[in-house]
């Protein structure tokens, strides 16, 4: 084996010494001796590449000097990203609702009474139907009377009428804790001071009819 190595070395050294270099049977490429036709790097019997005289570590190749090559870091596996959790749909925007309904006391009650008439119940039935489409926060029922009678009597009458409206709405399913009542008697008349003058008469009672009323204010919100 030593004879073969020495013999091969002597042949290569002789070729280089004679100036055959790049024009001889071997070529010096990238610091290693290669066969000019096939381009195969020439190796000794031990499988080691022949280095040229100007070889430097910077010319090292992975085939001939793998130990001099920088190690290629293994690519880290891409992190597994969990798909985002589906977000709940935003709640539908609520539209504030503030509605004021004025019902004639003559429609709801007989004159000077606080018992709801059939016609008055029909009006309240219609109102309760509309309330089903609303998220009701507050309902305020305010009773009024005309100026006929004493202030104290009219105040009590207006309170009884507002209470009767609340009781009927509760019977229709409206939560009692959402309804507030108030009686204001003959305050805040609709008629002007210069109207309905004279002593109490059928004409004056008819003229004062707009003052006898129940105002219902509804506050809530709707998705529409």
PAMISE-666431 format. One line per 8 residues: number of its first residue (from 1); their letters; for each residue x, y, z of C-alpha. Coordinates in Angstrom, 3 decimals, always signed. Layout:
N
NUM	A	X/Y/Z ~ ... $
***
This chain:
224
1	XXXXXXXX	+0.000/+0.000/+0.000 ~ +2.834/+2.397/+0.868 ~ +4.431/+1.686/-2.499 ~ +1.181/+2.621/-4.320 ~ +0.876/+5.890/-2.380 ~ +4.490/+6.788/-2.991 ~ +4.213/+5.895/-6.647 ~ +1.070/+8.010/-7.133 $
9	XXXXXXXX	+2.613/+10.882/-5.251 ~ +5.755/+10.703/-7.340 ~ +3.735/+10.750/-10.569 ~ +1.665/+13.780/-9.468 ~ +4.716/+15.604/-8.158 ~ +6.559/+14.952/-11.378 ~ +3.664/+16.254/-13.437 ~ +3.437/+19.439/-11.377 $
17	XXXXXXXX	+7.196/+19.883/-11.403 ~ +7.252/+19.689/-15.210 ~ +4.786/+22.573/-15.417 ~ +1.979/+20.423/-16.639 ~ -0.410/+22.060/-13.930 ~ -3.628/+23.268/-15.556 ~ -2.556/+22.039/-19.031 ~ -1.620/+18.493/-17.995 $
25	XXXXXXXX	-3.757/+15.490/-17.338 ~ -4.930/+17.120/-14.089 ~ -6.371/+20.521/-13.372 ~ -6.167/+22.544/-10.192 ~ -9.624/+23.939/-9.435 ~ -10.752/+25.595/-6.195 ~ -7.736/+24.314/-4.306 ~ -8.196/+20.676/-5.291 $
33	XXXXXXXX	-6.755/+18.632/-8.144 ~ -9.469/+17.508/-10.582 ~ -9.582/+15.433/-13.733 ~ -9.959/+17.912/-16.630 ~ -12.576/+15.956/-18.601 ~ -14.822/+14.465/-15.952 ~ -14.190/+17.164/-13.358 ~ -13.906/+14.468/-10.685 $
41	XXXXXXXX	-11.746/+15.485/-7.741 ~ -8.605/+13.355/-7.589 ~ -8.300/+11.349/-4.395 ~ -5.503/+9.262/-2.937 ~ -5.894/+5.537/-2.175 ~ -7.205/+6.485/+1.247 ~ -10.058/+8.506/-0.273 ~ -8.527/+11.872/+0.613 $
49	XXXXXXXX	-8.735/+14.719/-1.900 ~ -5.494/+16.075/-3.336 ~ -5.039/+19.676/-2.275 ~ -3.108/+22.128/-4.431 ~ -0.251/+24.186/-3.146 ~ -2.453/+27.288/-2.868 ~ -5.280/+25.540/-1.004 ~ -6.655/+27.436/+1.987 $
57	XXXXXXXX	-9.360/+26.470/+4.475 ~ -11.629/+28.951/+2.740 ~ -11.581/+26.666/-0.323 ~ -12.745/+23.644/+1.635 ~ -15.628/+21.699/+0.130 ~ -18.101/+19.431/+1.849 ~ -16.903/+16.505/-0.301 ~ -13.247/+16.803/+0.646 $
65	XXXXXXXX	-13.122/+18.553/+3.997 ~ -16.552/+18.277/+5.602 ~ -15.103/+18.918/+9.042 ~ -14.120/+22.419/+7.927 ~ -17.533/+23.309/+6.630 ~ -19.966/+25.222/+8.830 ~ -22.667/+23.089/+10.263 ~ -26.096/+23.703/+8.833 $
73	XXXXXXXX	-28.513/+24.248/+11.626 ~ -31.591/+22.139/+11.395 ~ -34.591/+24.228/+10.702 ~ -36.761/+24.460/+13.745 ~ -40.251/+23.173/+13.143 ~ -42.722/+25.920/+12.573 ~ -44.756/+26.593/+15.689 ~ -48.249/+25.236/+15.595 $
81	XXXXXXXX	-50.622/+28.145/+15.721 ~ -54.063/+27.305/+16.955 ~ -56.811/+28.705/+14.761 ~ -58.460/+31.739/+16.322 ~ -61.588/+30.990/+18.250 ~ -64.706/+32.255/+16.536 ~ -65.823/+35.498/+18.094 ~ -69.452/+35.869/+19.046 $
89	XXXXXXXX	-71.440/+38.149/+16.816 ~ -71.800/+41.617/+18.292 ~ -75.186/+42.215/+19.817 ~ -77.632/+44.050/+17.650 ~ -77.652/+47.756/+18.271 ~ -80.524/+48.817/+20.484 ~ -82.484/+51.887/+19.467 ~ -83.658/+54.038/+22.368 $
97	XXXXXXXX	-87.428/+54.393/+22.511 ~ -89.254/+57.200/+24.251 ~ -92.943/+57.349/+23.458 ~ -95.704/+59.389/+25.006 ~ -99.296/+58.295/+24.641 ~ -102.132/+60.521/+25.747 ~ -105.465/+58.782/+26.350 ~ -108.642/+60.716/+26.954 $
105	XXXXXXXX	-110.078/+60.067/+30.384 ~ -113.542/+60.126/+28.831 ~ -112.438/+57.180/+26.702 ~ -110.993/+55.322/+29.682 ~ -113.536/+56.245/+32.342 ~ -117.003/+57.607/+32.775 ~ -117.187/+61.195/+33.936 ~ -115.989/+61.533/+37.537 $
113	XXXXXXXX	-115.173/+57.782/+37.706 ~ -112.001/+55.655/+37.933 ~ -113.352/+52.368/+36.535 ~ -111.993/+51.587/+33.056 ~ -114.651/+51.373/+30.363 ~ -114.612/+48.671/+27.627 ~ -113.468/+51.265/+25.113 ~ -110.642/+52.209/+27.450 $
121	XXXXXXXX	-109.577/+48.579/+27.823 ~ -109.374/+48.276/+24.029 ~ -107.023/+51.263/+23.935 ~ -104.823/+49.736/+26.627 ~ -104.878/+46.349/+24.833 ~ -103.468/+48.059/+21.740 ~ -100.784/+49.757/+23.823 ~ -99.777/+46.484/+25.502 $
129	XXXXXXXX	-99.437/+44.851/+22.078 ~ -97.003/+47.553/+21.003 ~ -94.986/+47.118/+24.195 ~ -94.148/+43.510/+23.227 ~ -91.757/+44.820/+20.557 ~ -89.929/+47.009/+23.085 ~ -87.535/+46.199/+25.896 ~ -89.463/+48.293/+28.399 $
137	XXXXXXXX	-87.495/+50.048/+31.106 ~ -90.093/+52.359/+32.585 ~ -93.774/+53.174/+32.086 ~ -95.170/+56.255/+33.795 ~ -98.921/+56.738/+33.981 ~ -99.961/+60.263/+34.995 ~ -103.595/+61.098/+35.651 ~ -105.183/+64.528/+35.244 $
145	XXXXXXXX	-108.605/+66.045/+35.831 ~ -110.374/+69.254/+34.833 ~ -110.808/+72.170/+37.239 ~ -114.330/+71.193/+38.324 ~ -114.264/+70.146/+41.975 ~ -111.844/+70.788/+44.817 ~ -108.091/+70.515/+44.401 ~ -107.842/+67.677/+46.946 $
153	XXXXXXXX	-110.700/+65.726/+45.341 ~ -109.270/+66.100/+41.854 ~ -105.829/+64.976/+43.044 ~ -107.264/+61.764/+44.529 ~ -109.362/+61.137/+41.407 ~ -106.320/+61.509/+39.143 ~ -104.331/+59.096/+41.333 ~ -107.119/+56.483/+41.238 $
161	XXXXXXXX	-107.329/+56.708/+37.462 ~ -103.540/+56.278/+37.052 ~ -103.676/+53.306/+39.451 ~ -106.476/+51.698/+37.431 ~ -104.402/+51.979/+34.244 ~ -101.431/+50.308/+35.973 ~ -103.559/+47.469/+37.321 ~ -104.975/+46.730/+33.875 $
169	XXXXXXXX	-101.554/+46.773/+32.173 ~ -100.234/+44.378/+34.836 ~ -103.160/+42.036/+34.104 ~ -101.946/+42.006/+30.480 ~ -98.468/+40.849/+31.498 ~ -96.589/+44.128/+31.849 ~ -94.218/+43.871/+34.885 ~ -95.631/+45.851/+37.807 $
177	XXXXXXXX	-92.162/+47.050/+38.853 ~ -91.805/+48.804/+35.507 ~ -94.933/+50.933/+35.950 ~ -95.020/+54.104/+38.032 ~ -98.163/+56.123/+38.652 ~ -98.742/+59.697/+39.591 ~ -101.780/+61.926/+39.947 ~ -101.541/+65.643/+39.237 $
185	XXXXXXXX	-105.203/+66.579/+39.566 ~ -106.095/+69.739/+37.687 ~ -102.471/+70.779/+37.110 ~ -101.071/+71.363/+33.613 ~ -104.424/+71.859/+31.841 ~ -104.527/+71.506/+28.070 ~ -107.184/+74.170/+27.674 ~ -106.197/+77.824/+27.820 $
193	XXXXXXXX	-107.355/+80.105/+30.649 ~ -109.574/+82.076/+28.279 ~ -111.471/+78.919/+27.238 ~ -114.405/+77.181/+28.901 ~ -115.535/+80.243/+30.870 ~ -118.660/+80.345/+32.948 ~ -120.308/+78.239/+35.599 ~ -120.371/+74.486/+35.490 $
201	XXXXXXXX	-122.650/+73.347/+32.708 ~ -122.820/+70.656/+30.056 ~ -121.170/+73.073/+27.674 ~ -118.300/+73.841/+30.086 ~ -117.822/+70.131/+30.951 ~ -117.548/+69.315/+27.259 ~ -115.130/+72.196/+26.721 ~ -112.875/+70.944/+29.542 $
209	XXXXXXXX	-112.754/+67.411/+28.133 ~ -109.085/+67.692/+26.882 ~ -107.966/+68.326/+30.489 ~ -109.390/+65.013/+31.656 ~ -106.707/+62.611/+30.458 ~ -104.121/+59.993/+31.337 ~ -100.648/+60.414/+29.861 ~ -98.587/+57.254/+29.505 $
217	XXXXXXXX	-94.854/+57.643/+28.897 ~ -92.887/+54.598/+27.761 ~ -89.077/+54.506/+27.960 ~ -87.118/+51.525/+26.587 ~ -85.175/+50.259/+23.593 ~ -85.843/+48.340/+20.416 ~ -83.592/+46.251/+18.114 ~ -85.309/+47.652/+15.037 $
***
